[in-house]
Amino acid sequence: MTGYWLREFGRLSLILVTSLLVGASLGRHGEFLVVGLLIFLGWHLLKLHHFARWLIHGYEPEAGFSENIWSELYYQVYKLRDRGRKRERKLRNLVERYRQSAAAFPDAALVLRRDNSIEWMNEAAATLLGLNLVRDIGQRVDNMVRQPDFVQYLQSGEYVEPLTLMSPIDNAATMQIYIVPYGDNQRLMIARDITKLHRLEVMRRDFIANVSHELSTPLTVISGYLESLVGKSRKPEQLDQALRQMQQQTERMRNLVNDLLQISRLEMNEIQDDEADVNVPAMLHGLLADARMLGGERRHEIVLEVEEPVWLHGVNQYLYSAFANLVRNAVQYTPGGGRIVIRWYADPVGAYFSVEDTGIGIPPHLIPRLTERFYRVDAGRSRSVGGTGLGLSIVKHVLRNHQAVLEVKSAPGQGSTFLCRFPPSRVVRKPGEAEMRLVK
Ligand code: ADP
C-alpha cells in the first residue's frame, strides 16, 4: 500500500480512536463515533469540492497543501496536464513544419472538401492556378478552374490517370493535375507545370511523324521500281536474288514507316472526327478470312464466335488495325495445327474482343513490356515473320483512344489470350441481328 493511503488510514484510525476514547470517558461513545466520522467525511467533501472547482473552473487550489491523498491527486493531474501540453506543443510544431514544407512545395497543392470547396492551399496554387490565398479559401475549386475537362475529371471520381490541362492563366503553359482521395471524403489536388516536358513530347512526336512522312514517298518509289525489276527482265541469277532481298527489306521499311505514322496519328488523338458506329461483326468475318490466308499451309484451326448485334462506337480504321494486329500475332506465333479462337461479345459492363491461341506463349514477367515500342520477346523470330515490334503499341494506343484496356494472359508453350475490354459507353446494340454466330 502506498504512503498516502497508509497516512489516510492512520488519520481515520486516529479520529476513530479519539472519538471512542472521549465518548467512552463521557459515556456516549456512539454519538462521538458518528461525530468523528462526520468530521472526516466533511473534510473530504470540502477537498473534493476544491478539487472539482480546480478541474472544472480552473480556480487555483490553496497553496501549501499537506501530504495526503488529495495532494497526490493534484500532483498526478498536474503531471498529466503538463504531459498533454508538451505533446500538444510538439504536434503544433510538427503541423507547422508540414505546413511550411507544403507551402514551399514548387507544385500547387490544395486540400479539397467533399463539396469541392478549398480547405487549404499553398502559395504555388495561387501562382500556378491564379487563385487568391485568402479570398479563395472556402470557394469551390470548379468555380475557380472552369475548364470543362477539369470539371468532368473532378466529378468523375476516377483519378488513376492524371489529367493534362492547359493552364487557366497562361495559354502557352501546360499543367498536369493529380487528385488523391484521403480521410473522410477529402482530396489532395496537386497541379504541376509540365510545359517544358510537354514541349519536348510534342517535338518528339512531330519529329517521328515528319521523318516517317518524309520516308514514306521515297520508299514507295523505290519499292515500285523494284517490283517492276524483280523477275521481269533477263538478269543474272545473283542480281535477281539481290533485287528480291532489296524488295523484302523495302517492304519491311514501308511497314515500319506506316506503323510509326499510325502511332503518331493515334498519339495526337486525331480520331474524334472519324468516330461512327462500327460493324465489328462484319469486320471480324473479314479478319477471319485474312487470318486463314496468312496461316497458309500451316493449317491452323481458326474459330470465330461473334455476338452479331453488338457494334462499337469508334474509328473503323483504327479498330480494324488493333484487331488485325492481335489476330495476325496469334497466327504468326502459333505453330501449324494450333487452335485460334476469336471472340466478340458483350455484357452489361462492356464489350470484349479476345484472341486466344495455343501458340508459343510469353513468359509472365515480360507481359508488362509487350506494348512498348519495338519490344519483342524474340527479335529474330519477330523479324522472320515480318513483325515491326510496333503492333501491340498500336493496339494500346487504339484502345486508349477508345477508353478500353488490354489484358494479356499467357504461359510459355501453352498459348496466350489477348483481351480488349471496351466500356459500356462505347457499345452499340443493333437489334434484329441473329444473336450468336459461330464460324469454324
Ligand atoms: P511484332 O511485330 O514483333 O509482332 P508486336 O508489338 O505485335 O510486335 O508484339 C510484340 C511481341 O510480343 C512480339 O515480338 C512477340 O514476341 C510477342 N507476342 C505478341 N503476340 C503474341 C502471341 N499471340 N503469342 C506469343 N507471343 C506474342
Residues whose N, C-alpha, C, O or C-beta is under 5 A from the ligand:
A	BS01	ADP	N329 A330 Y333 G359 I360 G361 I362 L370 Y375 R376 V377 D378 S382 G387 T388 G389 L390 G391 L392 S393 S416
